[in-house]
Amino acid sequence: MNGFKQQTAGSRQKRLLSGLAVTALTLGYGADAQAGATFKIDDTKWVSVGAGLRTSFRAQDSAAGATGNKWSNDFNLDNIRLYINGQIHKYLKVEFNTDCQTCGNGGEVRVLDAIGKFEVTPYANLWVGRMLVPAERREMNGPFYSATYNIFSAGTPFEPADYNLVIKSDGTSAGSFGRDDGATFWGSVFNGRFQYAVGFFRGLRGGANVNDNILYAQRFAYNFWEVEKNPGYYTSGTYYGKGGDILTVAVSNQYQEDGAGITSDSGNFRGTTVDLLMEKVLAGGGVVTVNGEFKNYGISNGYSQASRDAGGGFDMFEGNAFDASAMYLFPQKVGIGQFQPYVRYVNVEPHASASREVYEGGVNYIIDGHNARISLSYQYGDLLTKGLNYKSTAAGESVSQMMLGFQWQI
């Protein structure tokens, strides 16, 4: 739901530096350009600090619960994040990030990532701790590096690690904001074109998972054109043309025995996704970007319909879902930024109920890539209905929503 990515090569390496004898580091393999200010300790040790903010205004028509013909109006503090990264040895790094995960209710800062990194060779590396579970590009982008501001609003169903906002041990949580406790092996071969990430995580805590089965997660991607340059197995929804021509196709899968259901009626969860990013820099300097994903989720060997209808437990989505978007970045600057209009379509087809969909159109005003942008969008569809339950046989009434979002990072 709220994946975080460090800064990548190019524009993400341009950060403020502290005046206290701080120097920017030129890193070796991994292109782990650090957020914010980088404090050099010696030839191998350094610490970097950064921050990110996302805030938005949303208005939804009367179908969202407002009285009469009035629209509901909501100001939201979506994310406040602090990024801390460091290196303690040539091959050993650490990452620690926090997020105000309940900003809308006054704010409560919690641990987002806490990762110990063994990065030795481009071919094989190991991260341990709390981190993103390998999944589709949307999750690996996170909110700050997706192509649209509201990528998680009215989108496709979430993975187990995004089912709950907070980590619990009562059978209703398998992580938080796409993160879970575990380990991920990742790397790349064939000159970086084939990238892999294989992870092992706690997954569902308690409830149906009485035997403490592990959740297995994998992501495999192939870069047909230019090789995407990102830290670890993170991704981006667009590079605004700075990464050249890109065509990357990836497959991800998550599986956990007894990863869904209730204690007395558990089922095995499987979620498979195929995603694509195509970005083409045109002769005149404009940039065309296309993102797409297809999901297929299922629960097998248990979790009867009667148990599902009764509610409770870990009731993961079953069915298919699609998400596709296309955008064009104008090469000309207008004021301090560039305009990037886009269209998006999302379709969710549960196995046991009616399909849902949403249409979206908008424009991004790009000031400094993912570090500074403003987004204005309009959405229409039944996926916007608050409290929508995929088990309901009715799709719900279609509503309209306007959103203005602001994003800053340093």
Disulfide bonds with the S-S distance in Angstrom:
none
